[in-house]
Amino acid sequence: MVEKFGYGIDQLTIDKALKIARGQIIGILSDDIKSKIEENFNAVQSIANGDKLVYSINTGLGPLCTTRISREETSKLQENLLKSHSVGVGSSISHEISKLMLILKVHALCMGVSGISLQLVERICWHIDNNLIPLVPEQGSVGASGDLAPLAHLFLPLIGLGYLSKEGSDFIPTHLILKEHNLKPLKLHAKEGIALINGTQFITAHALKVSEKLSNCLDHADLIGALTLESYLGSPQPFVEKLIKLRPHKGALIVAKRFRKFLEDSQLVESHKDCGRVQDPYSIRCIPQVHGTSRDALEHLNEKLLCELNSVTDNPIIFNETETYSGGNFHGQPLALPLDYVSFAASELGNISDRRTYLLIEGKWGLPSYLIENAGLNSGFMITQYTSAALVSENKTLCFPASADSIPTGGGQEDHVSMGSISARKALRIIENLEKILAIELLCAAQAFDFRRPLKSSKVIENCHKCIRKKIPHINEDTILSKYINVSVEIIRSNELLNIAQKFLEGA
Protein backbone atom coordinates (compact mmCIF):
# COMPACT_ATOMS: atom_id res chain seq x y z
CA MET A 1 0.00 0.00 0.00
CA VAL A 2 1.31 3.44 -0.95
CA GLU A 3 1.97 5.71 2.04
CA LYS A 4 -0.29 8.75 2.33
CA PHE A 5 0.55 12.27 3.48
CA GLY A 6 -2.05 14.68 4.84
CA TYR A 7 -1.50 18.17 3.44
CA GLY A 8 -1.74 20.80 6.15
CA ILE A 9 -1.78 18.22 8.95
CA ASP A 10 1.27 15.98 8.71
CA GLN A 11 4.81 17.25 9.20
CA LEU A 12 6.50 17.64 5.83
CA THR A 13 10.16 16.57 5.68
CA ILE A 14 12.81 16.70 2.98
CA ASP A 15 12.42 12.99 2.32
CA LYS A 16 8.61 13.10 2.23
CA ALA A 17 8.49 16.08 -0.12
CA LEU A 18 10.80 14.33 -2.58
CA LYS A 19 8.82 11.08 -2.32
CA ILE A 20 5.52 12.87 -3.02
CA ALA A 21 7.12 14.42 -6.11
CA ARG A 22 8.26 10.96 -7.24
CA GLY A 23 4.93 9.27 -6.65
CA GLN A 24 6.20 7.16 -3.74
CA ILE A 25 3.86 8.92 -1.29
CA ILE A 26 0.36 10.21 -2.14
CA GLY A 27 -0.71 13.60 -0.82
CA ILE A 28 -4.34 13.79 0.37
CA LEU A 29 -6.82 16.39 1.63
CA SER A 30 -8.54 15.28 4.83
CA ASP A 31 -12.13 16.28 5.65
CA ASP A 32 -10.91 18.43 8.54
CA ILE A 33 -8.56 20.35 6.24
CA LYS A 34 -11.28 20.81 3.63
CA SER A 35 -13.55 22.31 6.29
CA LYS A 36 -10.77 24.58 7.53
CA ILE A 37 -10.08 25.84 4.00
CA GLU A 38 -13.76 26.55 3.33
CA GLU A 39 -14.20 28.40 6.63
CA ASN A 40 -11.19 30.60 5.93
CA PHE A 41 -12.35 31.20 2.35
CA ASN A 42 -15.73 32.41 3.61
CA ALA A 43 -14.00 34.83 5.96
CA VAL A 44 -12.16 36.39 3.00
CA GLN A 45 -15.37 36.73 1.03
CA SER A 46 -16.92 38.61 3.94
CA ILE A 47 -13.93 40.94 4.03
CA ALA A 48 -14.15 41.48 0.27
CA ASN A 49 -17.83 42.46 0.63
CA GLY A 50 -17.17 44.75 3.58
CA ASP A 51 -15.84 48.27 3.96
CA LYS A 52 -12.55 47.54 5.77
CA LEU A 53 -9.43 47.86 3.59
CA VAL A 54 -7.34 44.67 3.63
CA TYR A 55 -4.22 44.46 1.50
CA SER A 56 -4.64 42.65 -1.85
CA ILE A 57 -8.24 41.64 -1.08
CA ASN A 58 -9.77 44.99 -1.91
CA THR A 59 -6.61 47.03 -2.54
CA GLY A 60 -3.93 47.06 -5.19
CA LEU A 61 -0.56 45.33 -4.75
CA GLY A 62 2.77 46.67 -3.48
CA PRO A 63 2.99 50.46 -3.88
CA LEU A 64 -0.69 50.41 -4.99
CA CYS A 65 -1.72 49.14 -1.55
CA THR A 66 -3.77 52.28 -0.84
CA THR A 67 -5.75 52.03 -4.08
CA ARG A 68 -9.18 50.59 -3.34
CA ILE A 69 -10.59 47.90 -5.62
CA SER A 70 -14.35 47.66 -6.04
CA ARG A 71 -16.22 44.50 -5.07
CA GLU A 72 -16.97 43.83 -8.72
CA GLU A 73 -13.28 44.00 -9.65
CA THR A 74 -11.78 41.79 -6.93
CA SER A 75 -11.76 38.68 -9.12
CA LYS A 76 -10.27 40.59 -12.06
CA LEU A 77 -7.53 41.91 -9.77
CA GLN A 78 -6.46 38.39 -8.80
CA GLU A 79 -6.32 37.23 -12.43
CA ASN A 80 -4.37 40.35 -13.36
CA LEU A 81 -1.83 39.57 -10.64
CA LEU A 82 -1.01 36.21 -12.27
CA LYS A 83 -0.69 37.80 -15.69
CA SER A 84 1.28 40.90 -14.69
CA HIS A 85 3.73 38.96 -12.53
CA SER A 86 4.50 36.36 -15.22
CA VAL A 87 7.70 38.10 -16.26
CA GLY A 88 10.14 35.21 -15.85
CA VAL A 89 12.96 34.70 -18.33
CA GLY A 90 15.60 32.10 -19.08
CA SER A 91 15.40 28.34 -19.32
CA SER A 92 12.59 26.46 -17.62
CA ILE A 93 13.36 24.82 -14.29
CA SER A 94 13.30 21.03 -14.05
CA HIS A 95 10.04 19.08 -14.01
CA GLU A 96 10.75 17.83 -10.50
CA ILE A 97 11.49 21.25 -9.00
CA SER A 98 8.34 22.69 -10.56
CA LYS A 99 6.34 19.79 -9.13
CA LEU A 100 7.91 20.33 -5.72
CA MET A 101 6.76 23.95 -5.87
CA LEU A 102 3.18 22.76 -6.34
CA ILE A 103 3.48 20.32 -3.43
CA LEU A 104 4.93 22.94 -1.11
CA LYS A 105 2.28 25.49 -2.03
CA VAL A 106 -0.57 23.01 -1.42
CA HIS A 107 0.84 22.13 2.00
CA ALA A 108 1.06 25.82 2.96
CA LEU A 109 -2.42 26.66 1.62
CA CYS A 110 -3.90 23.75 3.57
CA MET A 111 -2.89 25.37 6.85
CA GLY A 112 -6.04 27.42 6.38
CA VAL A 113 -4.92 31.03 6.74
CA SER A 114 -4.55 32.02 3.08
CA GLY A 115 -8.20 32.56 2.19
CA ILE A 116 -8.35 30.38 -0.91
CA SER A 117 -11.16 28.12 -2.09
CA LEU A 118 -11.19 24.35 -1.81
CA GLN A 119 -11.76 24.18 -5.56
CA LEU A 120 -8.45 25.93 -6.18
CA VAL A 121 -6.52 23.59 -3.86
CA GLU A 122 -8.11 20.55 -5.46
CA ARG A 123 -7.13 21.77 -8.94
CA ILE A 124 -3.48 22.13 -7.86
CA CYS A 125 -3.65 18.60 -6.42
CA TRP A 126 -5.03 17.43 -9.77
CA HIS A 127 -1.90 18.74 -11.48
CA ILE A 128 0.32 16.95 -8.95
CA ASP A 129 -1.57 13.65 -9.10
CA ASN A 130 -1.66 13.64 -12.92
CA ASN A 131 1.94 14.79 -13.24
CA LEU A 132 0.86 17.70 -15.45
CA ILE A 133 3.43 20.27 -14.40
CA PRO A 134 3.67 23.94 -15.44
CA LEU A 135 6.52 25.63 -17.26
CA VAL A 136 8.42 27.95 -14.90
CA PRO A 137 11.30 30.16 -16.13
CA GLU A 138 14.34 30.09 -13.85
CA GLN A 139 15.02 33.84 -13.64
CA GLY A 140 12.98 36.76 -12.35
CA SER A 141 12.61 36.36 -8.58
CA VAL A 142 14.34 38.62 -6.06
CA GLY A 143 13.15 36.40 -3.21
CA ALA A 144 11.35 38.99 -1.12
CA SER A 145 7.59 39.26 -1.71
CA GLY A 146 8.00 35.58 -2.15
CA ASP A 147 9.04 34.18 -5.51
CA LEU A 148 6.55 36.32 -7.40
CA ALA A 149 7.49 35.71 -11.04
CA PRO A 150 8.13 31.93 -10.80
CA LEU A 151 4.95 31.38 -8.80
CA ALA A 152 2.89 33.44 -11.24
CA HIS A 153 4.07 31.22 -14.10
CA LEU A 154 3.47 28.12 -11.97
CA PHE A 155 -0.20 29.01 -11.54
CA LEU A 156 -1.08 30.44 -14.95
CA PRO A 157 -2.59 27.04 -15.87
CA LEU A 158 -5.25 27.53 -13.19
CA ILE A 159 -6.77 30.30 -15.33
CA GLY A 160 -6.16 28.40 -18.59
CA LEU A 161 -2.88 30.11 -19.54
CA GLY A 162 0.75 29.02 -19.60
CA TYR A 163 2.12 25.61 -20.56
CA LEU A 164 2.08 22.11 -19.10
CA SER A 165 4.20 19.02 -19.54
CA LYS A 166 4.40 15.43 -18.43
CA GLU A 167 7.94 14.44 -17.48
CA GLY A 168 10.04 13.96 -20.62
CA SER A 169 7.42 15.44 -22.93
CA ASP A 170 7.25 18.82 -24.64
CA PHE A 171 5.33 21.70 -23.13
CA ILE A 172 1.78 22.05 -24.47
CA PRO A 173 -0.53 25.09 -24.12
CA THR A 174 -2.67 24.66 -21.02
CA HIS A 175 -6.00 25.15 -22.77
CA LEU A 176 -5.36 22.06 -24.92
CA ILE A 177 -4.63 19.92 -21.84
CA LEU A 178 -7.74 21.19 -20.05
CA LYS A 179 -9.88 20.47 -23.10
CA GLU A 180 -8.49 16.94 -23.29
CA HIS A 181 -9.54 16.33 -19.67
CA ASN A 182 -12.91 18.16 -19.96
CA LEU A 183 -11.85 20.82 -17.48
CA LYS A 184 -12.40 24.58 -17.56
CA PRO A 185 -10.12 27.35 -16.28
CA LEU A 186 -10.90 28.50 -12.75
CA LYS A 187 -12.28 31.91 -11.90
CA LEU A 188 -10.16 33.35 -9.10
CA HIS A 189 -11.82 34.83 -6.04
CA ALA A 190 -10.65 37.65 -3.78
CA LYS A 191 -7.20 37.00 -2.27
CA GLU A 192 -6.48 33.88 -4.34
CA GLY A 193 -4.06 35.40 -6.84
CA ILE A 194 -1.91 37.01 -4.16
CA ALA A 195 -1.97 33.81 -2.07
CA LEU A 196 -0.61 31.91 -5.06
CA ILE A 197 2.21 34.26 -6.02
CA ASN A 198 3.37 35.16 -2.48
CA GLY A 199 5.63 32.54 -0.92
CA THR A 200 9.11 31.02 -0.95
CA GLN A 201 8.25 27.84 -2.85
CA PHE A 202 10.76 28.45 -5.68
CA ILE A 203 13.64 28.92 -3.22
CA THR A 204 12.48 26.04 -1.04
CA ALA A 205 12.00 23.56 -3.89
CA HIS A 206 15.54 24.29 -5.10
CA ALA A 207 16.80 23.93 -1.52
CA LEU A 208 15.27 20.43 -1.37
CA LYS A 209 17.33 19.36 -4.37
CA VAL A 210 20.41 21.11 -2.97
CA SER A 211 20.04 19.18 0.26
CA GLU A 212 19.55 15.83 -1.43
CA LYS A 213 22.42 16.25 -3.88
CA LEU A 214 24.88 17.69 -1.37
CA SER A 215 24.15 14.89 1.10
CA ASN A 216 24.94 12.39 -1.64
CA CYS A 217 28.16 14.23 -2.53
CA LEU A 218 29.28 14.37 1.09
CA ASP A 219 28.87 10.61 1.51
CA HIS A 220 30.68 9.96 -1.77
CA ALA A 221 33.47 12.42 -0.92
CA ASP A 222 34.26 10.35 2.18
CA LEU A 223 34.19 7.07 0.28
CA ILE A 224 36.21 8.39 -2.66
CA GLY A 225 38.60 10.08 -0.26
CA ALA A 226 39.19 6.72 1.46
CA LEU A 227 39.92 5.10 -1.91
CA THR A 228 42.38 7.91 -2.65
CA LEU A 229 44.02 7.54 0.76
CA GLU A 230 44.56 3.83 0.15
CA SER A 231 45.86 4.39 -3.38
CA TYR A 232 48.23 7.12 -2.15
CA LEU A 233 49.34 4.99 0.81
CA GLY A 234 48.14 7.70 3.15
CA SER A 235 48.10 7.47 6.93
CA PRO A 236 44.97 6.61 8.96
CA GLN A 237 46.29 8.56 11.97
CA PRO A 238 44.25 11.74 11.28
CA PHE A 239 41.06 9.70 11.78
CA VAL A 240 41.91 8.26 15.21
CA GLU A 241 38.98 8.78 17.57
CA LYS A 242 40.90 10.15 20.54
CA LEU A 243 42.54 12.74 18.30
CA ILE A 244 39.28 13.96 16.74
CA LYS A 245 37.56 14.13 20.12
CA LEU A 246 40.01 16.82 21.20
CA ARG A 247 38.18 19.12 18.77
CA PRO A 248 34.79 17.44 18.65
CA HIS A 249 32.90 19.25 15.91
CA LYS A 250 29.98 17.05 14.93
CA GLY A 251 30.80 16.77 11.23
CA ALA A 252 34.45 15.89 11.88
CA LEU A 253 33.45 13.16 14.32
CA ILE A 254 31.11 11.64 11.70
CA VAL A 255 33.70 11.74 8.92
CA ALA A 256 36.49 10.25 11.03
CA LYS A 257 34.21 7.45 12.19
CA ARG A 258 33.24 6.64 8.59
CA PHE A 259 36.91 6.51 7.55
CA ARG A 260 37.81 4.18 10.40
CA LYS A 261 35.09 1.85 9.19
CA PHE A 262 36.13 2.17 5.55
CA LEU A 263 39.76 1.28 6.36
CA GLU A 264 39.04 -1.54 8.82
CA ASP A 265 41.32 -4.58 8.35
CA SER A 266 43.06 -3.09 5.32
CA GLN A 267 46.28 -4.85 4.21
CA LEU A 268 47.33 -1.64 2.50
CA VAL A 269 47.21 0.32 5.75
CA GLU A 270 49.31 -2.34 7.47
CA SER A 271 51.79 -2.55 4.60
CA HIS A 272 53.20 0.94 5.08
CA LYS A 273 52.65 1.74 8.76
CA ASP A 274 56.43 1.91 9.32
CA CYS A 275 57.30 3.62 6.03
CA GLY A 276 58.75 6.74 7.64
CA ARG A 277 56.29 9.23 6.13
CA VAL A 278 55.44 11.51 9.01
CA GLN A 279 52.51 13.44 7.56
CA ASP A 280 50.34 13.54 4.46
CA PRO A 281 49.36 16.73 2.62
CA TYR A 282 46.38 18.59 4.06
CA SER A 283 43.98 17.34 1.39
CA ILE A 284 44.28 13.91 3.01
CA ARG A 285 45.29 14.76 6.57
CA CYS A 286 42.54 17.35 7.08
CA ILE A 287 39.67 15.43 5.51
CA PRO A 288 37.73 15.21 8.82
CA GLN A 289 37.94 18.95 9.35
CA VAL A 290 37.09 19.98 5.76
CA HIS A 291 34.50 17.34 4.90
CA GLY A 292 33.10 17.61 8.42
CA THR A 293 32.57 21.36 8.21
CA SER A 294 30.69 20.93 4.94
CA ARG A 295 28.48 18.40 6.71
CA ASP A 296 27.83 20.93 9.46
CA ALA A 297 26.80 23.51 6.85
CA LEU A 298 24.30 21.08 5.33
CA GLU A 299 22.87 20.30 8.75
CA HIS A 300 22.24 24.02 9.27
CA LEU A 301 20.44 24.27 5.92
CA ASN A 302 18.35 21.19 6.72
CA GLU A 303 17.28 22.68 10.05
CA LYS A 304 16.09 25.88 8.36
CA LEU A 305 14.55 23.92 5.49
CA LEU A 306 12.46 21.74 7.79
CA CYS A 307 11.00 24.87 9.34
CA GLU A 308 10.31 26.42 5.93
CA LEU A 309 8.60 23.29 4.63
CA ASN A 310 5.97 23.60 7.33
CA SER A 311 5.52 27.38 7.25
CA VAL A 312 2.99 29.76 5.74
CA THR A 313 4.86 32.28 3.61
CA ASP A 314 2.17 34.28 1.80
CA ASN A 315 0.64 37.64 2.73
CA PRO A 316 -1.69 38.85 4.11
CA ILE A 317 -2.60 36.19 6.66
CA ILE A 318 -6.29 35.71 7.42
CA PHE A 319 -7.06 34.11 10.79
CA ASN A 320 -10.72 35.07 10.64
CA GLU A 321 -12.99 37.83 9.40
CA THR A 322 -11.83 40.31 12.06
CA GLU A 323 -8.20 39.27 12.49
CA THR A 324 -5.91 39.81 9.49
CA TYR A 325 -2.21 40.61 9.39
CA SER A 326 0.03 42.05 6.70
CA GLY A 327 3.60 41.02 7.43
CA GLY A 328 6.79 39.72 5.87
CA ASN A 329 6.61 35.93 6.13
CA PHE A 330 7.40 35.78 2.40
CA HIS A 331 10.92 37.21 2.75
CA GLY A 332 13.51 34.69 1.54
CA GLN A 333 16.31 35.60 3.96
CA PRO A 334 15.90 32.52 6.25
CA LEU A 335 16.93 30.27 3.33
CA ALA A 336 19.04 32.71 1.30
CA LEU A 337 21.86 32.85 3.85
CA PRO A 338 22.03 29.07 4.52
CA LEU A 339 21.98 28.41 0.76
CA ASP A 340 24.95 30.71 0.28
CA TYR A 341 26.65 28.93 3.18
CA VAL A 342 26.20 25.49 1.61
CA SER A 343 27.48 26.91 -1.67
CA PHE A 344 30.79 27.60 0.07
CA ALA A 345 30.66 24.16 1.67
CA ALA A 346 30.09 22.41 -1.67
CA SER A 347 32.76 24.47 -3.40
CA GLU A 348 35.31 23.59 -0.73
CA LEU A 349 34.46 19.91 -1.04
CA GLY A 350 35.38 20.18 -4.73
CA ASN A 351 38.47 22.24 -3.94
CA ILE A 352 39.96 19.57 -1.67
CA SER A 353 38.93 16.77 -4.03
CA ASP A 354 40.84 18.40 -6.87
CA ARG A 355 43.96 18.57 -4.66
CA ARG A 356 43.70 14.83 -4.00
CA THR A 357 43.38 14.16 -7.73
CA TYR A 358 46.58 16.17 -8.23
CA LEU A 359 48.38 14.06 -5.61
CA LEU A 360 47.41 10.87 -7.42
CA ILE A 361 48.75 11.93 -10.83
CA GLU A 362 52.03 13.58 -9.80
CA GLY A 363 53.95 10.30 -9.73
CA LYS A 364 54.95 9.89 -6.08
CA TRP A 365 55.06 7.00 -3.63
CA GLY A 366 55.21 4.28 -6.23
CA LEU A 367 52.47 5.55 -8.53
CA PRO A 368 53.43 6.16 -12.19
CA SER A 369 53.30 9.70 -13.49
CA TYR A 370 49.76 10.53 -14.63
CA LEU A 371 48.69 7.03 -13.60
CA ILE A 372 49.74 5.48 -16.90
CA GLU A 373 52.47 3.15 -18.06
CA ASN A 374 54.87 4.60 -20.62
CA ALA A 375 54.13 8.22 -19.68
CA GLY A 376 55.41 10.52 -22.39
CA LEU A 377 53.95 8.61 -25.26
CA ASN A 378 50.80 8.54 -23.11
CA SER A 379 49.45 11.54 -21.22
CA GLY A 380 47.28 9.28 -19.12
CA PHE A 381 45.11 11.11 -16.59
CA MET A 382 47.01 14.40 -16.78
CA ILE A 383 44.22 16.37 -18.43
CA THR A 384 41.45 15.05 -16.20
CA GLN A 385 42.85 17.33 -13.51
CA TYR A 386 42.59 20.27 -15.93
CA THR A 387 38.86 19.64 -16.13
CA SER A 388 38.68 19.32 -12.36
CA ALA A 389 40.59 22.60 -11.97
CA ALA A 390 38.25 24.35 -14.42
CA LEU A 391 35.18 23.17 -12.50
CA VAL A 392 36.71 24.19 -9.17
CA SER A 393 37.48 27.65 -10.54
CA GLU A 394 33.96 28.00 -11.93
CA ASN A 395 32.54 27.11 -8.54
CA LYS A 396 34.68 29.74 -6.87
CA THR A 397 33.28 32.39 -9.19
CA LEU A 398 29.76 31.22 -8.28
CA CYS A 399 30.44 31.61 -4.56
CA PHE A 400 29.75 35.33 -4.37
CA PRO A 401 26.83 35.38 -1.91
CA ALA A 402 23.67 36.48 -3.67
CA SER A 403 22.17 37.26 -0.26
CA ALA A 404 24.76 40.01 0.22
CA ASP A 405 22.92 42.04 -2.42
CA SER A 406 19.63 43.89 -2.30
CA ILE A 407 18.05 46.04 -5.01
CA PRO A 408 14.86 47.88 -4.02
CA THR A 409 11.76 46.98 -6.05
CA GLY A 410 8.05 47.77 -6.01
CA GLY A 411 8.43 51.53 -6.06
CA GLY A 412 10.42 51.42 -2.82
CA GLN A 413 7.77 49.44 -0.92
CA GLU A 414 9.95 46.35 -1.25
CA ASP A 415 13.15 48.14 -0.29
CA HIS A 416 15.09 45.11 1.00
CA VAL A 417 15.08 41.82 -0.88
CA SER A 418 16.89 38.53 -0.22
CA MET A 419 17.94 37.40 -3.73
CA GLY A 420 17.42 33.92 -2.29
CA SER A 421 16.25 32.49 -5.61
CA ILE A 422 19.70 33.27 -7.02
CA SER A 423 21.37 31.73 -3.95
CA ALA A 424 19.32 28.58 -4.57
CA ARG A 425 20.05 28.31 -8.28
CA LYS A 426 23.77 28.94 -7.80
CA ALA A 427 24.00 26.38 -5.00
CA LEU A 428 22.47 23.72 -7.25
CA ARG A 429 24.84 24.57 -10.09
CA ILE A 430 27.86 24.38 -7.77
CA ILE A 431 26.77 20.95 -6.54
CA GLU A 432 26.28 19.68 -10.09
CA ASN A 433 29.87 20.78 -10.80
CA LEU A 434 30.95 19.08 -7.57
CA GLU A 435 29.50 15.78 -8.79
CA LYS A 436 31.84 15.98 -11.80
CA ILE A 437 34.87 16.92 -9.69
CA LEU A 438 34.28 13.95 -7.39
CA ALA A 439 33.74 11.74 -10.45
CA ILE A 440 37.22 12.69 -11.70
CA GLU A 441 38.80 11.86 -8.34
CA LEU A 442 36.91 8.55 -8.36
CA LEU A 443 38.23 7.76 -11.84
CA CYS A 444 41.82 8.54 -10.86
CA ALA A 445 41.63 6.82 -7.48
CA ALA A 446 40.32 3.61 -9.05
CA GLN A 447 43.19 3.69 -11.58
CA ALA A 448 45.80 4.33 -8.86
CA PHE A 449 44.36 1.56 -6.71
CA ASP A 450 45.20 -1.00 -9.41
CA PHE A 451 48.90 -0.24 -8.99
CA ARG A 452 48.80 -1.41 -5.35
CA ARG A 453 48.07 -5.00 -6.21
CA PRO A 454 48.40 -7.70 -4.96
CA LEU A 455 47.75 -6.01 -1.59
CA LYS A 456 44.10 -5.61 -0.65
CA SER A 457 42.19 -2.91 1.14
CA SER A 458 39.18 -3.33 3.41
CA LYS A 459 36.06 -5.21 2.33
CA VAL A 460 34.13 -2.02 1.67
CA ILE A 461 36.86 -0.46 -0.50
CA GLU A 462 37.47 -3.71 -2.39
CA ASN A 463 33.79 -4.18 -3.16
CA CYS A 464 33.38 -0.57 -4.25
CA HIS A 465 36.42 -0.85 -6.53
CA LYS A 466 35.00 -4.02 -8.03
CA CYS A 467 31.75 -2.17 -8.76
CA ILE A 468 33.67 0.64 -10.49
CA ARG A 469 35.63 -1.81 -12.60
CA LYS A 470 32.44 -3.38 -13.91
CA LYS A 471 31.74 -0.08 -15.66
CA ILE A 472 35.14 1.55 -16.13
CA PRO A 473 38.18 -0.48 -17.23
CA HIS A 474 41.77 0.02 -16.14
CA ILE A 475 43.36 2.32 -18.72
CA ASN A 476 46.58 0.99 -20.28
CA GLU A 477 47.02 3.57 -23.03
CA ASP A 478 45.58 6.90 -23.98
CA THR A 479 41.90 6.89 -24.80
CA ILE A 480 39.00 9.33 -24.73
CA LEU A 481 38.38 9.76 -21.01
CA SER A 482 35.34 12.06 -21.11
CA LYS A 483 33.02 9.09 -21.57
CA TYR A 484 34.44 7.46 -18.44
CA ILE A 485 34.08 10.70 -16.49
CA ASN A 486 30.40 10.70 -17.46
CA VAL A 487 30.07 7.06 -16.36
CA SER A 488 31.72 8.01 -13.08
CA VAL A 489 29.21 10.84 -12.60
CA GLU A 490 26.37 8.38 -13.10
CA ILE A 491 27.92 5.99 -10.57
CA ILE A 492 27.82 8.81 -8.02
CA ARG A 493 24.26 9.84 -8.87
CA SER A 494 23.01 6.25 -8.76
CA ASN A 495 24.17 5.63 -5.16
CA GLU A 496 25.56 2.23 -6.15
CA LEU A 497 28.73 2.65 -4.11
CA LEU A 498 26.88 3.98 -1.09
CA ASN A 499 24.55 0.98 -1.14
CA ILE A 500 27.60 -1.31 -1.11
CA ALA A 501 29.22 0.66 1.69
CA GLN A 502 26.06 0.88 3.80
CA LYS A 503 26.10 -2.70 4.99
CA PHE A 504 29.64 -2.23 6.24
CA LEU A 505 28.68 0.95 8.07
CA GLU A 506 25.68 -0.49 9.88
CA GLY A 507 26.26 0.02 13.53
CA ALA A 508 29.16 2.40 12.82
PETA-V444210 format. One record per backbone hydrogen bond with DSSP energy under -1.0 kcal/mol. CO is the residue of the C=O (numbers start at 1). NH is the residue of the N-H. If there is no record, write none. Layout:
co=CO nh=NH
co=CO nh=NH
This chain:
co=3 nh=26
co=5 nh=28
co=6 nh=9
co=6 nh=10
co=13 nh=17
co=14 nh=18
co=15 nh=19
co=16 nh=20
co=17 nh=21
co=18 nh=22
co=19 nh=24
co=19 nh=25
co=20 nh=23
co=26 nh=5
co=28 nh=7
co=30 nh=34
co=31 nh=35
co=32 nh=36
co=33 nh=37
co=34 nh=38
co=35 nh=39
co=36 nh=40
co=37 nh=41
co=38 nh=42
co=39 nh=43
co=40 nh=44
co=41 nh=45
co=42 nh=46
co=43 nh=47
co=44 nh=48
co=45 nh=49
co=47 nh=50
co=54 nh=57
co=54 nh=58
co=58 nh=69
co=61 nh=64
co=62 nh=65
co=64 nh=60
co=64 nh=67
co=67 nh=60
co=73 nh=77
co=74 nh=78
co=75 nh=79
co=76 nh=80
co=77 nh=81
co=78 nh=82
co=79 nh=83
co=80 nh=84
co=81 nh=85
co=83 nh=86
co=85 nh=87
co=89 nh=139
co=91 nh=138
co=94 nh=98
co=95 nh=99
co=96 nh=100
co=97 nh=101
co=98 nh=102
co=99 nh=103
co=100 nh=104
co=101 nh=105
co=102 nh=106
co=103 nh=107
co=104 nh=108
co=105 nh=109
co=106 nh=110
co=108 nh=111
co=109 nh=112
co=113 nh=318
co=117 nh=121
co=118 nh=122
co=119 nh=123
co=120 nh=124
co=121 nh=125
co=122 nh=126
co=123 nh=127
co=124 nh=128
co=125 nh=129
co=126 nh=130
co=127 nh=132
co=128 nh=131
co=133 nh=165
co=136 nh=93
co=139 nh=89
co=142 nh=419
co=143 nh=332
co=146 nh=144
co=146 nh=148
co=147 nh=151
co=148 nh=152
co=149 nh=153
co=150 nh=154
co=151 nh=155
co=155 nh=158
co=156 nh=159
co=156 nh=161
co=157 nh=160
co=158 nh=186
co=162 nh=174
co=163 nh=135
co=164 nh=172
co=165 nh=133
co=166 nh=169
co=172 nh=164
co=173 nh=176
co=173 nh=177
co=174 nh=178
co=175 nh=179
co=176 nh=180
co=177 nh=181
co=178 nh=183
co=179 nh=182
co=189 nh=192
co=191 nh=195
co=192 nh=196
co=193 nh=197
co=194 nh=198
co=199 nh=147
co=200 nh=204
co=201 nh=205
co=202 nh=206
co=203 nh=207
co=204 nh=208
co=205 nh=209
co=206 nh=210
co=207 nh=211
co=208 nh=212
co=209 nh=213
co=210 nh=214
co=211 nh=215
co=212 nh=216
co=213 nh=217
co=214 nh=218
co=215 nh=219
co=216 nh=220
co=217 nh=221
co=218 nh=222
co=219 nh=223
co=220 nh=224
co=221 nh=225
co=222 nh=226
co=223 nh=227
co=224 nh=228
co=225 nh=229
co=226 nh=230
co=227 nh=231
co=228 nh=232
co=229 nh=234
co=236 nh=239
co=237 nh=240
co=240 nh=244
co=241 nh=245
co=243 nh=246
co=244 nh=247
co=247 nh=249
co=249 nh=253
co=250 nh=254
co=251 nh=255
co=252 nh=256
co=253 nh=257
co=254 nh=258
co=255 nh=259
co=256 nh=260
co=257 nh=261
co=258 nh=262
co=259 nh=263
co=261 nh=264
co=263 nh=266
co=266 nh=270
co=267 nh=271
co=270 nh=273
co=272 nh=275
co=281 nh=284
co=281 nh=285
co=282 nh=286
co=284 nh=287
co=286 nh=290
co=287 nh=291
co=288 nh=292
co=289 nh=293
co=290 nh=294
co=291 nh=295
co=292 nh=296
co=293 nh=297
co=294 nh=298
co=295 nh=299
co=296 nh=300
co=297 nh=301
co=298 nh=302
co=299 nh=303
co=300 nh=304
co=301 nh=305
co=302 nh=306
co=303 nh=307
co=304 nh=308
co=305 nh=309
co=308 nh=311
co=317 nh=325
co=323 nh=319
co=323 nh=320
co=325 nh=317
co=328 nh=331
co=332 nh=335
co=332 nh=336
co=333 nh=337
co=335 nh=339
co=336 nh=340
co=337 nh=341
co=338 nh=342
co=339 nh=343
co=340 nh=344
co=341 nh=345
co=342 nh=346
co=343 nh=347
co=344 nh=348
co=345 nh=349
co=346 nh=350
co=347 nh=351
co=348 nh=352
co=349 nh=353
co=350 nh=354
co=351 nh=355
co=352 nh=356
co=353 nh=357
co=354 nh=358
co=355 nh=359
co=356 nh=360
co=357 nh=361
co=361 nh=370
co=364 nh=367
co=368 nh=371
co=369 nh=372
co=370 nh=381
co=374 nh=378
co=378 nh=376
co=379 nh=382
co=383 nh=387
co=384 nh=388
co=385 nh=389
co=386 nh=390
co=387 nh=391
co=388 nh=392
co=389 nh=393
co=390 nh=394
co=391 nh=395
co=392 nh=396
co=393 nh=397
co=394 nh=398
co=396 nh=399
co=401 nh=404
co=402 nh=405
co=409 nh=414
co=410 nh=413
co=413 nh=415
co=414 nh=409
co=419 nh=423
co=420 nh=424
co=421 nh=425
co=422 nh=426
co=423 nh=427
co=424 nh=428
co=425 nh=429
co=426 nh=430
co=427 nh=431
co=428 nh=432
co=429 nh=433
co=430 nh=434
co=431 nh=435
co=433 nh=437
co=434 nh=438
co=435 nh=439
co=436 nh=440
co=437 nh=441
co=438 nh=442
co=439 nh=443
co=440 nh=444
co=441 nh=445
co=442 nh=446
co=443 nh=447
co=444 nh=448
co=445 nh=449
co=446 nh=450
co=448 nh=451
co=449 nh=452
co=450 nh=453
co=452 nh=455
co=456 nh=267
co=456 nh=268
co=458 nh=462
co=459 nh=463
co=460 nh=464
co=461 nh=465
co=462 nh=466
co=463 nh=467
co=464 nh=468
co=465 nh=469
co=468 nh=471
co=468 nh=472
co=481 nh=485
co=482 nh=486
co=483 nh=487
co=484 nh=488
co=485 nh=489
co=486 nh=490
co=487 nh=491
co=488 nh=492
co=489 nh=493
co=490 nh=494
co=495 nh=499
co=496 nh=500
co=497 nh=501
co=498 nh=502
co=501 nh=504
co=501 nh=505
co=502 nh=506
co=505 nh=508
